[in-house]
């Protein structure tokens, strides 16, 4: 008996003999209809990195996985993934290639995508040991004497915004670079810069907030996570970013549906972000508790 027929049979047993007779009569007609319905079920195809905790991984353990599940549930869609390492060419090889339709965790107003209304705001943070220097500002003179871990962006090791802010102040002599991709062959490649603080290999690190908050809470020694100041360094160097989801630029319908889902489930999404230790800021730049 085919799976469609089994489903109908089990339903009939629950309904009683009378329904069983009627369903048996019509089963030859119903089976193709049920198969067509299953085939037409909606699918939300998400583009994501399979080894990018705390954001996403192939086991669905990242906070972006959890939020995508919330959105899919609201849309009545089955969630599926196209996995691709999130580095140069990610959008071109996934969303623009037609393999998937939604990219979580993109900076708001990213030009290559049509982005949703932001669903959280975070910033770069200072990560220090609790027994280490309590640094909260790029203008703290003690930075000149400390070993500072910084993230280097891209395959070419380009400077991240914190590196540029430190460079403006001539604080370059004790910087230790950590490629933002890390050793992709190992689990949790983003964790290394935070682990180096915990191990005392560096005195502090300047790290993108969501990954800092998540990995700091998982170290054997207590770490301090402090949003950097100023949040806008000079006229054009932001340290704080609004985060959205992205769709193809012409896909206004999906953008509207995802926006509605994010708004409807804002409290649930905020709870997920808090569970993962994501440092969040409100519109004024104050920390969200």
C-alpha positions, 0 to 999 in steps of 0.5 A: 500500500502506498504511503498516501493510502496508508495515511487515508486508511489510518484516518478512516480507522479513527473516523469509523467504519462508515468513513472507511467505506466511503474513503475506500470507494474514493481512494483511487481519486484521493491518492493523486490529490494528496500526492499533488498537495504534498508536492505543492507544499511551500518551501522556505529555502535559506542560504547559510553557512554550515560551520558558522556558530553562533549564527548557523551550522548544518545541525541547525544549532545557530541562532539564525537557524532558530529564527529562520525556523520561526519565520518558516513556521509563520509562513507555513513553509518547510525550511530547507537550506543551501549550505555554502561557506560565508565568504566572498562569493557567498551571495553570488553562488547561492541566492543569485544562482537561484539555489535559495531565497533568503539570507539571514543575518545581513547588514541592513541596506546591503546593496546587493540584496533587498533587505528586511526591516532590521530585527536586531542591532549589535556592535563590536565589543571589547572582550577582556578577562574579568581579572584584566583591564576594564576597557570600554573606549578606543580612547583609553590610553592603556590600549597602547601597552596591551596585546589586542586581538583584532579580526581581519576580514576576507581572504586578503586580511582587510582591516575591520572597523576596529583596526581602522579605529585603532590605527587612527590613534596610532595603536598598531604595535601590539595588534594580533590578527585573527582571520574572521574565517579562522580554520574552517576545517575545525568546528567553531572557527570564529571562537579562536579570538575569544579563546585567546583572551581566555587563555591569556595569549592576548590581553583583550580583543575587539570582536563582533558582538554576537560571536563574542557574547556567545563564545565568552559565555563558554570559556572556563574563565569569566570574561567581560564583554563591553560595547566599544565607544564611540559607536561611530568613530569619526564621521564615517566609521560605524561600530554598530550595525542593524541586522536584517534578512536579505532576498533578491532585489526583485522579490518584494513579496517574500520580503513583505512576508518575512517582515510581517513574520519578524514583526509578529514574532519579535518577542520570541526572536528577542528571546532567542538572541538573549539565549545566545548572549547576543549584545543588543543596542537600542536606537539610542545606543543603550544596551538592551537588557 
